[in-house]
Amino acid sequence: MAEKAEKQLFGTNGVRGIVGRDMTPDLVMRIGMALASMRKGTIAVGRDTRTSGPALCSAAKAGILACGCDVVDVGVLPTPALQYLVKHHFDAGAMITASHNPPEYNGVKIIDADGTEMGDEETIKLEQRIFSEAFEVQGWKSVGSEVYAPHLIDEYIDAIVRSFPAHVGEGMTVVVDPGSGPASHSTPTILSRMGCRVHTVNANMDGTFPGRLPEPSPEGLAALAEMVVKTGAAFGVAHDGDADRAVFIDETGTYVEENVEFALMQRYVCRNRTGFVVTPVSTSRRVEDVCAEHGCQVAYTPVGSIYVARTMLDLAASGRTVLFGGEGNGGLIFPDHQHCRDGGMTAAAMVGLLAAEQSSLSSLVGDLPDYFMIKEKIFTGKPASVVDLVKARFSEERLDATDGIRINRDHAWALLRPSGTEPFMRLLVEARDRQLAEALYGEITDAIGSADQA
């Protein structure tokens, strides 16, 4: 039996690396050449605010143009804005971003014509072209041409605003922390046009990220929480480095854990309709509780927004009603808008949710089932061996190998998997109470410890 081909350059969400070491203009140019050799036509290129963005964006455009495709440079914008534009206007897209990674990183996400990130099979073909240098470089009469069109982001903003009743946020104060990233213009504009009074922190585009790192952690959002309380805002919203995710601070200044955010949005979307909710095996069991409330079904996928998006599309193509999807990390997908994680749409949906419920965010959070979750990073040089050992140790239990290994018990579950974007394993353990979660966590870490000593 032939061994299944695996991605080598690209991880869960594109290819990433430290600029000047792993991520170089030469590599990015070759990615552009491979993309233009596979997808003929016009390719949109955008970037986030990282200091290395202009150099790497120029490299991507050079590769695309050299292989005969036209380029539309849409400037600095959120990844979901580029995805929206590709879906409606272009044959493919390339986003220069390292999302939540620190400032020294950058990367490339490849967008297919349907607005989703390129799937694994096509990505492997792209990699094979890069490795074999199978580029269709054109002569002087057939090279591509370039247009600069940063104004196109307005179409994305308009589409989100149109998704909600006019002035639905009237009388609501919100605070936006785009983290010096590409949503510094778009999210405040969206919420203002919905009728909200908007305050901002870290809203100057700056690739050195002076206010906080691109990953919106509870510790990094202290300034946002302070401004929410000071201004009497209904909520605060923060984005990661490319604004495909959004996380929230409630009106008391308290961080809303991302799985709680998912359940709140899921309940809002599912309240009047039944259908499928699609999410990875890493998401809290609250998703099952909320589905049970509303007669909906859960479809689980491997971790990664592309797997969620493609499963949503496949279910819809088979005639199923798909209401909502995304991950328990603030990356939510609203299929009526587009099939990708969208931080700007998520911020807008929170305005819609609070307007519909006429309740505070903290009250709505309090209405959800209680769970206790442990999130841990496991550093090991032998991730496959660790997964195999844990699988063997828990072989008598209900196991799910969709991604890594998930152990399912009646009142607790755990997931151990290698990270797709960083060099460690992720361990998630969730239970109805702390004692159950810590007990299962201890069993797994004991097993991992024996693997490291082997």
N, C-alpha and C positions, 0 to 999 in steps of 0.2 A: 504494500500500500504506500503510495507516494506521500511524503511528508508535506503537511499543509504549509504553504508559504506564509511567512510572517513579515510584518513591517519592520524595517531596520532603522531608517532615519526618523520616520514619523511616529509619534506616540499617540496618546488618547486624543489630544487636540493639537495636531500639527507637529512641526519640527521646531525644537527650541534648543538654545545653547548659550554659553557665555560669549559675548561679542569679542571678536579678535582671536578666540581660541577655537570654539566649536562652530560658532555662527559667523561666517565670513561673507564678504561680498561675492567671492567666487562661488561658494555653495549656493547662495541665493540666486545668482545669475543662472546657474545650471538648473535650479528648480524652475525658474521662469522659462528657460529654453525647453525643458521637458514638458511643462504645462502647455506652451504654445505649439509644441509638436503633436500634442494629443487633442487639444480643443481649438479648432480653427474658428476664427471670427474676431470678436472684440472682447477684450479682457479688462475688467476693472481692477485697479490697484489702489489700496488704501493703507493707512498706517495709524498706529497709536502715537503717543507723544514721546516715546523713548528717544534719547539723544542719538542713538544709532539708526533711527528710523529713516532719515533722508538718504543716508548712504545705502542702506539695504533696499529701500524702495527703488532707488535709481538702478541698483543691480538687477532687481526683479524685472523692471521695465526694459532694461537693456536686453535681457534674455528673451523676453516676450517679443519685442520689436524685431530682434535679429532673426527670429524664426517665423516672421511673416504675419503675426497678429497685430491688430491695432490695439492701442492702450488708451483707456480713459482713466486718468489719475483723479480720484475723487477726494484726495487730500486726507487730512486728519479727521477721523470719524470712528464711532463705535463699530465693532465687528458686526453686530446685527444690522446696522445701517447699510454696510457694504452688502450683506447677505440679501437684504430687501431689494437693493438696487440691482444686484446680479439677477435675482429671480425675475425681475420685471423688465430688464433691459439688455443683459449681457450674456455672453456664452460661457463665461467662467470668471473667477475672481481670485485675487491673491491679497491676503491681509498680512501686513508686516506687524507682528505683535508677539509678545511673550505673556500676554494676559496677566495673571496674578504673580508671575515670577519677579524677583528683585530687579533693580535698574540695570545691572550688568548683563542681563539676559535680553535676547530678542529671538524672534522666530517667524515662521510663515505658516499661515492657515490657508489651505486651498479650498475655494468655494466652487461647487458645481452649478450648472445652469438652473437647477431648481432651488437654489439658495441654501442648500444644506452643505455641510462640509463633505469633501470627497470621501466616499466609502472605502473600506479596506481593500477590496479587489482592485479598484482603479488606482488607489494610492500605491499599491505594490507595483503596478505597471509603470506608474510615474517614477518610482524609485529605480526600477530596472533600467529605464531610459537614462536616468542620472548616472547610474553605475557603469553602463555600457557606452555612455555618451552618444546615444541614438537620437541626435538632435537634427531637426530638419531646418538647418540654417539656410537662409535665402540670399540670393544675389541682390545687387544694388537696386534693381527695379521692383523687387518684391518684398522689401522690408516693410514693417508696419509703420503707422503714423500715430502720433500722440496728441491727445486733447486733455486740457486741464479743466476739471468741472467740479470744484468743491461745493457749488451751490446745490448739487443733486441731493445732499443730505436733507434738504427741505421736504423732499417727497416722503422720506421716512418719517419725519416729524409730523407732517400732515396726516399720514396714514394712521399713526397712533392716536392723534387727537380726534380723528373721525370715528374711532372705535368706541367712543363714549358719548353720552348725551352732552349737549352743549352746556358749558359752564357748570359741569357736575361738581367741580371743586370749589364753587363760590363760597367764600367765608372760611375756607380751610387754609391754615398756615402750615407750610412744610419747609424742611431744611434739607438741602442736597449737598452731599460730599462726593464729588466725582473723583477725588484723589489725584488731582492734577492731570487727569486722563482725558480721553477724547469726548466724554459726555459732558465736559465743562460747559459747553454751549447747549447741547441738545436736550438733556433732561430738565434743566431749569426752564427752557423754552416750552417744552411739552406741558409741564405742570402749570406754568403761567397761563398758557393758552386754554387750559382746562378750568381756569378761574381761580387757581390757588394764589396765595401770597407766598412768594418763594424767597428764602434766605439761602446763602451758600457759604461753605467753607472749602478750602482747597480747590477752588474753581478756576485757577489760572493754569493753563496748559504748561506743564513743566516736566520734562523727562528725567529730572533729577529727583522728582517726587519729594519735595522739601517738607511737606506736611505730614505724610505718612507713607508707608510702603504700599505697593499696588494691591496686596492682599488685604481686604477690609476685615481686620480682626477686631474683637471687642476692645482690646487694649488700644489699638490705633484709632478708634473712633471716639475717644474721650472728648475731643473738641466738638464733634457733631452732637454727642449726647448733651453736652453743656449748653450748646446753642438751642437745642430742641426745648429744654426746660426753660431757658431764659426767655425765649420768644413765645412760649405757650403753644408750640407747634403740635399738630395732630400726630406727626411722626417725622423721623429723619430717615433718609435713604442714602446709601453709599454704594459705589460701584468698585469693581475690580479694575485692572489695568486696561481692559478693552471694552468694558461696560456690557458684556454679555450676561453679567450677573448683577443682582441687586440684593442688598441686605438692609435690614430695618432696625431702627431704634424707636421704641414706643414713646408715648407722651410723657412718661415718667423718667426718660433717659436710660431705659433698660434695653439691652441688646436682645433682639428676637432671634432665637436660634433658628438656623436655616431650615431644619426639618419642620419646625413649628410654622415657619413662613410658608413652606410648601403646603402643609395641611390647611392653613387658613385660605390660601388662594384656591386650593382644590375644592374646599367647601363652597367658596364663593362661585366658582365656575359650575359646580355640579348641582347647585341648589334647585334649579328648575329643569334639569335635563338628565338623562341617563346615558351611559356609554362607557368607554374605556378611559382609564387614566394610565399613562405609560411612564415608568420610572425605573432606575437601576436597582439592583439588589442591595445597594448601600443605603437606601432611603428608609426612614423610620416606619415602624408598623402603624403609625397613625394613618398612613395612606390607606391601609386596609380598614381601619375603624371608620374613616370618613366615607369610603366607598360603601361600606355596609349601611351607613346612615341613609344614603341616597340611592341605593340599588344600583351602584356602578361596579365595574370590574377593574382589577389591577392587572396589567401586563408588565412583567419584569424583564429587564434587559441587562447586559453587561454595563459596567460603569463607562460613561462617556456620552456626551450629548448627541454625537452622531448616531449611536446605536438607538437612543431614544427616538430621535427624529425619524430615522429610517423605519423603525417599528411602527411609529404613528402613521407614516405614509403607507406602509404595507397593510396595516389594519384598515385604513380608509379605503384603499384600493380594493380590498376584499368585501367592501360593503358595510363595514362596522362603523359605528359612530365613535369618534375619538374626540374627547372633550378637552383634555389637558395632559401635560407631560412636563418632564424636566427632572432635575436632580435635587437632592437635599443639601445643596451648597449655594442656594440663591439663584441657580440657573434654571429659570422657568420658561416653558414653551406654551404659547397660546396659539393653537393651530388655526383659528379663524383669522389670525394676523399673519403668521409665518411659522415654518417648522424649524425654528432654531431658538436657542436661549437668547432672551432679549431683556436686558436690564432696564432700558427706557420704557418698554411696554409693561414691565413688572412694576415700576414706580407708578405709572399711570393707573394700573389695575388696583394698586393700594388705595388711590384716591377714590376709584369707583367702588371698591369694597366698603370703605368707611362711609361713603355717602349712602350706599344702599342699606347698610346695617344700622346706621345712626347710633353707633356705639363707639367707645374708645378702643384703640388697638389693644391696650392691656387687658380690657374686659374680654375681648374676643379670644386673646391668647389664653386667658384663664378658663374659658369654656372648653378647651381641647383636652383630650385624655392625657394624663400624666405618664411620662416615660423618663427613664434615666439612661443617658448615653455616655459611653466612654469612647473617646477618640485618641488613638495612640499611633505614633510612628515607630516602626520596628526597623532598625538598621541591621542588615545582614548581607553578606556576599553570596548567599545561597538561597534566593527566594523560592525557586522551584522545589528544592529539597525541603524547605520549611513547610510549604503547602502540602507536599506529599506526606510528611510526617504527621501534620495536624489531621489530614484526611484519614490516615491510618489509625491515629489515636482515637478519633471520634467516629469510627466506621459504623458503630451500632446505632448512630443517631440519624435524624433526617438531614441529609446533606444536599446542598445545591452547588453544582460546579459551573454555574453560568459565568462566573468571573471569580477567579481565585477559589476559595472554598467558603461557603456559608453554612453555619450550623444552626438549625432551627429547632427550638424547643417551644413548649406551649406558652411559656411566659417570658421567654428570652431568646435572643438570637445573636450571632456574631458573624462578622465577615473579615477574612484575612486575604489581602490581595496585593500584588506589587503595584506601586504607583505608576501611572502611565506618563507622568510629567516630571517626576523627581526621583532621585536615587534611593528610595526606601520602600518598605511595605507599609500599608495602612491597615490598622486593626480597629474595627468598630464593634462595640458590644452594647446591646440595648436590652433593657428589661423594664418591667413595671415598677421596680424599686431598686434602690442602690445596692442592697445586699445581694439580690439575684445577679445583677450585672457584675458586681465585683467578684462573685464566686466563679462565674463563667470566665471572666477575664483572667482570673488566677489559673484556672485549668489550662487555658490556651497559652499563657506566657510560660507556664511550667513545661508544656510540650515544646514550645519554641526554644527554651533554654536547653533542653536536651538535644535539639537539632543542632544548635550552635556548638555544643560540646562534642558532637559526633565527628 
